[in-house]
Amino acid sequence: MIHPSGTLRRGRGWAAACLVLCCALTACSTRLDRDQIVAAAEGRTAVTRPTQSQVTASADSPSATASADSPSAAAGSTEPGLGAEAGPGATAPAGGSAGSAAGRTGGTTGDHALTRQVDPSLSTVTLGNIGEYSGPVAASLGGARPMASVLERWLNDHGGLGGHRVRILVADNQGDPSRYLELVRDMVEKQGAIAFVGNQIPLTAGGADSYLRQHGIPIIGGEGASPLWQTSPVMFFPGSTFGALAIADAVLSIEHKAPKIAVFYCSEAQACRDINDAVQSERGRQQIAAKGGSIVYSAQISIVQPDFTAECLRAKQAGAQSILVAADANTLSRIGRSCKAQQYKPNLYTAGPGVVGSLAEDPNLEGLYLGVASPVFPWTATDLPGARAFQDAARTYNPRMDLSGAGAQLWVGGMLLQKVAAKLSARPDSAEILAGLHAVRNETVGGLAPSVSFPAGQPRAYVSCYFSTELQGKKWAAPIGSKTRCL
């Protein structure tokens, strides 16, 4: 880390710098990134680049980002200056504070002013973040992992939670529901987590839901795809209902003069099936027909399927001008490759959690239009103070991070949590966070989310308003900025 005077900070800086160098030379993580997986499916060799899990904390951070895979390991040291990775699989803080960075990323999240300093006399609030950061859907959701570190550091440089310093523990459940439960229990019972923020759990949410309900521990924000976001009393998603995004994608396709639509939906997740069910339902068909469109072909696929030639040909024969893809970023890439190989170039559409910034450089998508209905603000937008704070935070704390829909959704969960936790007691608990969430009415988080309410004891409302993003000509854009549209 370069000190403002132009010299390297000694001690902590050299220790962390050595860690980064050693990690780079020895390939700390063996997990394949999105490019490598796509390359393997294509039978070629990908250019290796650092994975999200290889990004380490800044040298002036009081805690180091570490591998977070063992539910039984201790939290790892948070003593300032250690700068060393925790033992194999240790659950670790997301990154700690970057010190006094007041003014670097702005002072508002959209419509409320933030204090600039945490109160050292108050207790630290421990949060958890658990996601499917390796395995089948990691290509889409992995961007939330480094964003958890960015969120922690930004919060601590902007007043924390009601003056409390924040610590975010990050762990990978590897797509295993039972492992998810183990990690949740470890964070709550051994490390003192009172809430979770931004969990990415489309395949695993059910593993810990009963435990979280029993103990009254909330999750604020996440991928939004699991049906439990609509039914669990301890899961709070500040964004569009996932099924509504499917109909929104169809509407976007019709407006781009592609009214005949095919649907490719994965078999591995209920969320994928929900996408197909939404557009095939009476409500979906009526809304699509009212706009002049129709579903002409539907196919169940697999996210580990290497080739989609048969499905592309059938969609082409059915006259489909676009394909709504309910799957992850890797699958989206392979669908693009398979269809282009058959001289078929449909528009592609998907939901917000399935996209990452690096898709703009994917040769499999070159020459194809990709439209995205997003449950929260477009991560490419800069038209709102909160959107600019998101962009600035990423540049300040992790400029190499691949921005993504999952990262934006985690950020919105963090901003909502900051709002509801503005007046925490000296030693807060889960019940205080829940009470704040149940008081939320018509909240847009400074325009970063559609209007949401979370009254206690009532089912979640169907949120039909959404945001839109598009990829065209290797460039991401938000065609109407951070404005919402409603079905």
C-alpha positions as CSV (number, residue, x, y, z in Angstrom):
1,M,0.0,0.0,0.0
2,I,1.5,3.4,-0.9
3,H,1.3,5.9,1.9
4,P,0.2,9.4,0.9
5,S,3.8,10.5,1.5
6,G,4.8,8.2,-1.3
7,T,6.6,5.6,0.8
8,L,5.5,2.0,1.5
9,R,4.0,1.5,4.9
10,R,6.3,-0.7,6.9
11,G,5.4,-3.8,8.8
12,R,1.8,-4.4,7.9
13,G,2.3,-3.2,4.3
14,W,5.3,-5.5,3.7
15,A,3.5,-8.5,5.2
16,A,0.4,-8.1,3.1
17,A,2.4,-7.3,0.0
18,C,4.4,-10.6,0.4
19,L,1.1,-12.5,0.8
20,V,-0.3,-11.1,-2.4
21,L,3.0,-11.9,-4.3
22,C,3.1,-15.5,-2.8
23,C,-0.6,-16.0,-3.7
24,A,0.0,-14.9,-7.2
25,L,3.0,-17.2,-7.7
26,T,1.4,-20.3,-6.1
27,A,-2.2,-19.9,-7.4
28,C,-3.9,-19.9,-4.0
29,S,-7.2,-21.1,-5.4
30,T,-7.6,-24.1,-7.7
31,R,-11.1,-23.3,-8.7
32,L,-11.8,-22.6,-12.4
33,D,-13.1,-19.2,-13.3
34,R,-15.8,-18.5,-15.9
35,D,-13.3,-18.2,-18.8
36,Q,-11.6,-21.5,-18.0
37,I,-14.9,-23.4,-17.7
38,V,-16.1,-22.0,-21.0
39,A,-12.8,-22.8,-22.6
40,A,-12.9,-26.4,-21.3
41,A,-16.4,-26.8,-22.9
42,E,-14.9,-25.5,-26.2
43,G,-11.8,-27.7,-26.1
44,R,-9.4,-24.8,-25.9
45,T,-7.1,-23.3,-23.3
46,A,-8.2,-20.1,-21.5
47,V,-6.0,-17.3,-20.5
48,T,-5.6,-17.7,-16.8
49,R,-6.5,-14.7,-14.7
50,P,-7.0,-14.2,-10.9
51,T,-10.2,-15.6,-9.6
52,Q,-12.5,-13.7,-7.3
53,S,-11.3,-15.8,-4.3
54,Q,-7.7,-14.8,-5.0
55,V,-8.3,-11.1,-4.3
56,T,-6.8,-10.2,-0.9
57,A,-7.4,-7.4,1.4
58,S,-5.5,-4.1,1.1
59,A,-2.2,-3.9,3.1
60,D,-3.7,-1.3,5.4
61,S,-6.7,-3.4,6.3
62,P,-6.8,-4.6,9.9
63,S,-8.1,-8.0,8.8
64,A,-7.1,-10.2,5.8
65,T,-9.6,-11.7,3.3
66,A,-9.1,-15.4,3.5
67,S,-10.5,-18.6,2.2
68,A,-13.8,-19.2,4.0
69,D,-14.8,-22.8,3.6
70,S,-14.7,-24.5,7.0
71,P,-17.7,-24.4,9.3
72,S,-15.6,-25.7,12.2
73,A,-12.6,-23.4,11.9
74,A,-12.0,-20.3,14.0
75,A,-12.6,-17.0,12.5
76,G,-9.0,-16.3,12.0
77,S,-7.1,-13.5,13.4
78,T,-8.3,-9.9,13.0
79,E,-5.4,-8.4,14.8
80,P,-4.2,-5.4,12.8
81,G,-1.2,-6.0,10.7
82,L,-1.1,-9.8,10.4
83,G,-1.9,-9.7,6.7
84,A,-1.8,-13.5,6.5
85,E,-4.3,-15.9,5.1
86,A,-6.1,-17.9,7.7
87,G,-5.6,-21.6,7.9
88,P,-7.1,-23.9,5.3
89,G,-10.8,-23.2,4.9
90,A,-11.0,-20.7,7.8
91,T,-14.1,-18.6,8.0
92,A,-12.8,-15.0,7.7
93,P,-13.8,-11.4,7.9
94,A,-14.5,-9.9,4.5
95,G,-11.9,-7.3,4.7
96,G,-12.2,-4.9,7.6
97,S,-12.0,-1.2,7.5
98,A,-9.6,0.6,5.2
99,G,-8.9,3.1,7.9
100,S,-10.0,6.7,7.6
101,A,-11.3,7.1,4.1
102,A,-13.9,9.7,4.7
103,G,-14.9,11.5,1.6
104,R,-13.5,9.0,-0.8
105,T,-16.7,7.4,-1.9
106,G,-19.3,10.1,-1.1
107,G,-21.5,10.6,1.9
108,T,-24.9,9.3,0.9
109,T,-26.5,6.1,-0.3
110,G,-29.2,8.0,-2.2
111,D,-31.5,9.9,0.0
112,H,-30.0,9.9,3.5
113,A,-26.8,11.4,4.9
114,L,-24.3,9.1,6.6
115,T,-21.9,9.8,9.4
116,R,-18.2,9.4,8.7
117,Q,-16.9,7.6,11.7
118,V,-17.7,4.6,13.8
119,D,-17.9,4.9,17.6
120,P,-15.1,2.9,19.2
121,S,-17.1,2.7,22.4
122,L,-19.8,0.6,20.7
123,S,-19.6,-3.1,20.1
124,T,-18.7,-4.5,16.7
125,V,-21.6,-5.9,14.7
126,T,-20.8,-9.3,13.1
127,L,-22.6,-10.3,9.9
128,G,-22.3,-13.3,7.6
129,N,-22.3,-13.7,3.9
130,I,-22.6,-17.2,2.5
131,G,-22.8,-18.0,-1.2
132,E,-22.4,-20.7,-3.8
133,Y,-19.0,-19.3,-4.7
134,S,-17.7,-22.5,-6.2
135,G,-19.6,-25.1,-8.2
136,P,-22.2,-24.9,-11.0
137,V,-23.4,-21.3,-10.5
138,A,-20.3,-19.6,-9.2
139,A,-19.7,-17.9,-12.6
140,S,-22.8,-15.8,-12.0
141,L,-22.7,-15.4,-8.2
142,G,-19.0,-15.3,-7.4
143,G,-19.0,-11.5,-7.9
144,A,-20.7,-11.1,-4.5
145,R,-17.8,-12.6,-2.7
146,P,-15.4,-9.7,-3.2
147,M,-18.3,-7.2,-3.0
148,A,-18.8,-8.3,0.6
149,S,-15.3,-7.1,1.5
150,V,-16.0,-3.8,-0.4
151,L,-19.3,-3.4,1.5
152,E,-17.6,-4.0,4.9
153,R,-14.9,-1.5,4.3
154,W,-17.3,1.1,2.8
155,L,-19.6,0.8,5.8
156,N,-16.8,1.2,8.3
157,D,-15.6,4.3,6.5
158,H,-19.1,5.7,6.5
159,G,-20.3,5.3,10.1
160,G,-20.8,1.5,10.2
161,L,-24.3,0.4,11.3
162,G,-25.6,3.1,13.7
163,G,-22.0,3.9,14.7
164,H,-21.1,0.2,15.2
165,R,-18.1,-1.1,13.4
166,V,-19.0,-3.9,11.0
167,R,-17.3,-7.3,10.5
168,I,-18.6,-9.5,7.6
169,L,-17.7,-13.2,7.6
170,V,-17.6,-14.7,4.2
171,A,-18.0,-18.4,3.3
172,D,-18.5,-20.7,0.3
173,N,-21.1,-23.4,0.8
174,Q,-20.1,-25.1,-2.5
175,G,-23.7,-25.5,-3.5
176,D,-24.4,-28.0,-0.7
177,P,-27.5,-27.3,1.5
178,S,-26.1,-29.3,4.5
179,R,-22.8,-27.4,4.3
180,Y,-24.8,-24.1,4.2
181,L,-26.5,-25.1,7.5
182,E,-23.1,-25.9,9.1
183,L,-21.7,-22.6,8.0
184,V,-24.7,-20.7,9.3
185,R,-24.5,-22.4,12.7
186,D,-20.8,-21.8,13.0
187,M,-21.2,-18.1,12.2
188,V,-24.1,-17.6,14.6
189,E,-23.1,-19.9,17.5
190,K,-19.3,-19.5,17.5
191,Q,-18.6,-16.2,15.8
192,G,-21.6,-14.1,16.9
193,A,-23.2,-13.2,13.6
194,I,-26.6,-11.5,14.3
195,A,-27.7,-11.3,10.6
196,F,-26.6,-12.2,7.1
197,V,-26.3,-9.9,4.1
198,G,-26.3,-10.6,0.4
199,N,-26.4,-14.4,0.6
200,Q,-26.2,-16.1,-2.8
201,I,-28.2,-19.3,-2.3
202,P,-30.4,-20.3,-5.2
203,L,-29.7,-24.0,-4.8
204,T,-29.1,-24.1,-1.0
205,A,-31.5,-21.7,0.8
206,G,-33.6,-24.5,2.2
207,G,-30.7,-26.0,4.0
208,A,-30.6,-23.3,6.8
209,D,-34.1,-21.8,6.6
210,S,-35.6,-23.7,9.5
211,Y,-32.6,-22.9,11.7
212,L,-32.7,-19.2,10.8
213,R,-36.5,-19.1,11.5
214,Q,-36.1,-20.8,14.8
215,H,-33.4,-18.4,16.0
216,G,-35.0,-15.3,14.4
217,I,-31.9,-14.4,12.3
218,P,-32.5,-12.4,9.2
219,I,-30.9,-12.4,5.7
220,I,-31.0,-9.0,4.1
221,G,-30.6,-9.1,0.3
222,G,-29.1,-11.7,-1.9
223,E,-29.6,-13.3,-5.3
224,G,-33.4,-13.2,-5.1
225,A,-33.9,-16.4,-7.1
226,S,-34.8,-19.0,-4.5
227,P,-38.6,-19.2,-3.9
228,L,-37.9,-18.8,-0.1
229,W,-37.2,-15.1,-0.7
230,Q,-41.0,-14.8,-1.1
231,T,-42.1,-17.1,1.7
232,S,-39.6,-17.2,4.5
233,P,-40.3,-14.7,7.4
234,V,-36.5,-14.2,7.9
235,M,-35.5,-13.6,4.3
236,F,-35.8,-10.0,3.0
237,F,-35.2,-9.3,-0.6
238,P,-35.2,-5.6,-1.7
239,G,-35.9,-6.2,-5.4
240,S,-38.3,-7.5,-8.0
241,T,-40.0,-10.8,-7.6
242,F,-38.0,-13.3,-9.6
243,G,-40.9,-14.6,-11.7
244,A,-41.8,-11.0,-12.7
245,L,-38.3,-10.7,-14.3
246,A,-39.1,-13.5,-16.7
247,I,-42.2,-11.7,-18.0
248,A,-40.2,-8.5,-18.1
249,D,-37.5,-10.1,-20.3
250,A,-40.3,-11.2,-22.7
251,V,-41.6,-7.7,-22.8
252,L,-38.1,-6.3,-23.5
253,S,-37.8,-8.9,-26.3
254,I,-41.1,-7.8,-27.9
255,E,-40.0,-4.2,-27.7
256,H,-36.8,-5.0,-29.6
257,K,-38.9,-6.4,-32.4
258,A,-38.4,-10.0,-31.4
259,P,-41.9,-11.1,-30.4
260,K,-41.4,-14.9,-30.9
261,I,-39.6,-16.2,-27.9
262,A,-38.0,-19.5,-26.8
263,V,-37.2,-20.4,-23.2
264,F,-34.2,-22.4,-22.1
265,Y,-34.4,-23.2,-18.4
266,C,-32.1,-25.2,-16.2
267,S,-33.2,-28.4,-14.4
268,E,-30.9,-27.9,-11.4
269,A,-32.7,-25.1,-9.6
270,Q,-36.3,-24.4,-8.8
271,A,-35.6,-20.8,-9.7
272,C,-35.0,-21.8,-13.3
273,R,-38.3,-23.7,-13.5
274,D,-40.0,-20.8,-11.9
275,I,-38.9,-18.6,-14.9
276,N,-40.5,-21.1,-17.3
277,D,-43.6,-21.4,-15.2
278,A,-43.9,-17.6,-15.0
279,V,-44.0,-17.1,-18.8
280,Q,-46.2,-20.2,-19.4
281,S,-48.7,-19.2,-16.7
282,E,-52.0,-17.6,-17.5
283,R,-50.8,-14.3,-16.2
284,G,-47.6,-14.5,-18.1
285,R,-49.2,-15.5,-21.4
286,Q,-51.8,-12.8,-21.2
287,Q,-49.2,-10.1,-20.4
288,I,-46.9,-11.3,-23.3
289,A,-49.8,-11.6,-25.7
290,A,-51.0,-8.1,-24.8
291,K,-47.7,-6.8,-26.0
292,G,-47.9,-8.8,-29.2
293,G,-45.6,-11.7,-28.3
294,S,-45.7,-15.4,-27.8
295,I,-43.7,-18.3,-26.4
296,V,-43.0,-20.6,-29.4
297,Y,-40.6,-23.1,-27.9
298,S,-39.5,-24.2,-24.4
299,A,-36.7,-26.6,-23.4
300,Q,-35.3,-27.8,-20.1
301,I,-31.5,-27.8,-20.2
302,S,-28.6,-28.4,-17.8
303,I,-26.0,-26.0,-16.5
304,V,-23.3,-28.6,-17.0
305,Q,-24.4,-29.3,-20.6
306,P,-21.5,-28.7,-22.9
307,D,-23.5,-28.0,-26.1
308,F,-26.9,-26.7,-27.1
309,T,-27.0,-27.4,-30.8
310,A,-30.2,-29.4,-30.7
311,E,-32.0,-26.8,-28.6
312,C,-30.8,-24.0,-30.9
313,L,-32.0,-25.8,-34.0
314,R,-35.4,-26.5,-32.6
315,A,-35.8,-22.9,-31.4
316,K,-34.7,-21.7,-34.9
317,Q,-37.2,-24.1,-36.6
318,A,-40.0,-22.8,-34.3
319,G,-39.2,-19.2,-35.5
320,A,-37.9,-17.9,-32.2
321,Q,-36.3,-14.5,-32.6
322,S,-35.0,-14.5,-29.0
323,I,-34.1,-16.9,-26.3
324,L,-34.9,-16.3,-22.6
325,V,-32.1,-18.1,-20.7
326,A,-32.8,-19.2,-17.2
327,A,-29.3,-20.3,-16.2
328,D,-25.9,-19.0,-15.2
329,A,-23.4,-17.0,-17.1
330,N,-21.4,-20.0,-18.3
331,T,-24.5,-21.6,-19.8
332,L,-25.4,-18.3,-21.5
333,S,-22.0,-18.2,-23.1
334,R,-22.3,-21.8,-24.4
335,I,-25.8,-21.2,-25.8
336,G,-24.4,-18.2,-27.7
337,R,-21.6,-20.3,-29.2
338,S,-23.9,-23.2,-30.1
339,C,-26.5,-21.0,-31.8
340,K,-24.0,-19.0,-33.7
341,A,-22.4,-22.3,-35.0
342,Q,-25.8,-23.0,-36.6
343,Q,-26.0,-19.6,-38.3
344,Y,-28.7,-18.6,-35.8
345,K,-28.3,-15.3,-34.0
346,P,-31.3,-14.7,-31.7
347,N,-31.4,-12.0,-29.1
348,L,-30.7,-13.4,-25.7
349,Y,-32.4,-12.4,-22.4
350,T,-31.7,-13.3,-18.8
351,A,-32.4,-12.1,-15.3
352,G,-30.1,-9.8,-13.3
353,P,-28.2,-12.3,-11.1
354,G,-27.0,-14.2,-14.1
355,V,-24.7,-11.6,-15.6
356,V,-21.2,-10.4,-15.0
357,G,-19.2,-7.6,-16.5
358,S,-16.7,-9.8,-18.3
359,L,-19.4,-11.2,-20.6
360,A,-18.7,-8.1,-22.6
361,E,-15.4,-9.7,-23.7
362,D,-16.8,-13.2,-24.3
363,P,-16.3,-14.2,-28.0
364,N,-19.3,-16.5,-27.8
365,L,-21.6,-13.6,-27.3
366,E,-19.9,-11.3,-29.9
367,G,-22.5,-10.2,-32.4
368,L,-25.4,-11.1,-30.2
369,Y,-27.7,-8.7,-28.3
370,L,-28.1,-9.5,-24.6
371,G,-31.0,-7.9,-22.6
372,V,-31.3,-8.2,-18.8
373,A,-34.3,-7.5,-16.6
374,S,-32.7,-6.7,-13.2
375,P,-34.3,-6.8,-9.7
376,V,-32.2,-3.9,-8.5
377,F,-30.4,-0.9,-10.1
378,P,-28.2,-1.5,-13.1
379,W,-24.6,-2.0,-11.9
380,T,-23.4,0.0,-14.9
381,A,-25.5,3.1,-13.9
382,T,-24.1,6.3,-12.4
383,D,-27.2,8.5,-12.5
384,L,-28.1,8.2,-8.7
385,P,-25.9,9.1,-5.7
386,G,-26.3,5.5,-4.5
387,A,-25.2,4.1,-7.9
388,R,-22.2,6.3,-8.0
389,A,-21.3,5.3,-4.4
390,F,-21.4,1.6,-5.6
391,Q,-19.1,2.4,-8.5
392,D,-16.7,4.5,-6.4
393,A,-16.6,1.9,-3.6
394,A,-15.6,-0.8,-6.1
395,R,-12.9,1.4,-7.6
396,T,-11.6,2.4,-4.2
397,Y,-11.4,-0.9,-2.5
398,N,-11.1,-3.5,-5.3
399,P,-10.5,-1.9,-8.7
400,R,-9.9,-5.3,-10.3
401,M,-13.2,-6.7,-9.3
402,D,-15.6,-7.9,-12.1
403,L,-18.8,-6.0,-11.4
404,S,-21.9,-8.1,-11.6
405,G,-25.6,-8.3,-11.0
406,A,-24.9,-10.4,-7.8
407,G,-22.6,-7.7,-6.5
408,A,-25.1,-5.0,-7.0
409,Q,-27.8,-7.0,-5.2
410,L,-25.5,-7.6,-2.3
411,W,-24.7,-3.9,-2.2
412,V,-28.4,-3.0,-2.1
413,G,-28.9,-5.4,0.8
414,G,-26.1,-3.6,2.7
415,M,-27.6,-0.2,2.0
416,L,-31.0,-1.4,3.3
417,L,-29.4,-2.8,6.4
418,Q,-27.6,0.4,7.0
419,K,-31.0,2.2,6.9
420,V,-32.8,-0.1,9.2
421,A,-29.9,-0.3,11.7
422,A,-29.4,3.5,12.0
423,K,-30.4,3.5,15.7
424,L,-29.0,0.3,17.1
425,S,-28.5,-0.1,20.9
426,A,-25.1,-0.4,22.4
427,R,-25.1,-4.2,22.1
428,P,-27.6,-5.0,19.3
429,D,-29.1,-8.4,18.5
430,S,-31.0,-10.1,15.7
431,A,-34.3,-9.0,17.1
432,E,-33.4,-5.3,16.6
433,I,-32.5,-5.9,13.0
434,L,-35.8,-7.8,12.4
435,A,-37.8,-5.0,14.0
436,G,-36.2,-2.5,11.7
437,L,-36.9,-4.6,8.7
438,H,-40.6,-5.1,9.7
439,A,-40.9,-1.3,9.8
440,V,-39.9,-1.0,6.1
441,R,-42.7,0.5,4.0
442,N,-42.4,1.6,0.4
443,E,-38.7,1.6,0.6
444,T,-36.6,2.1,-2.6
445,V,-33.1,2.4,-0.9
446,G,-32.5,5.8,-2.6
447,G,-33.8,4.5,-6.0
448,L,-31.6,1.4,-6.0
449,A,-34.5,-0.9,-5.7
450,P,-38.2,-1.0,-6.6
451,S,-40.6,-0.1,-3.8
452,V,-40.7,-2.8,-1.1
453,S,-42.4,-3.3,2.2
454,F,-41.9,-6.0,4.8
455,P,-44.7,-6.0,7.4
456,A,-44.5,-8.7,10.0
457,G,-46.7,-11.7,9.7
458,Q,-47.7,-10.9,6.1
459,P,-46.7,-12.6,2.8
460,R,-44.3,-10.8,0.6
461,A,-45.9,-8.7,-2.0
462,Y,-45.5,-9.5,-5.7
463,V,-43.0,-6.8,-6.9
464,S,-43.5,-6.3,-10.7
465,C,-41.3,-3.3,-11.2
466,Y,-37.8,-3.8,-12.6
467,F,-34.7,-2.3,-14.0
468,S,-33.1,-3.0,-17.4
469,T,-29.5,-3.4,-18.6
470,E,-28.2,-4.5,-22.0
471,L,-25.0,-5.7,-23.7
472,Q,-24.5,-4.7,-27.3
473,G,-21.3,-4.3,-29.2
474,K,-19.1,-5.4,-26.3
475,K,-20.5,-2.6,-24.2
476,W,-22.8,-2.7,-21.2
477,A,-25.4,0.1,-20.9
478,A,-28.4,1.0,-18.8
479,P,-30.8,2.3,-21.5
480,I,-33.0,4.2,-19.1
481,G,-30.5,4.6,-16.3
482,S,-31.8,3.6,-12.8
483,K,-35.5,4.2,-13.6
484,T,-37.9,1.4,-13.0
485,R,-40.5,0.0,-15.4
486,C,-43.5,-2.0,-14.2
487,L,-45.5,-4.8,-15.8
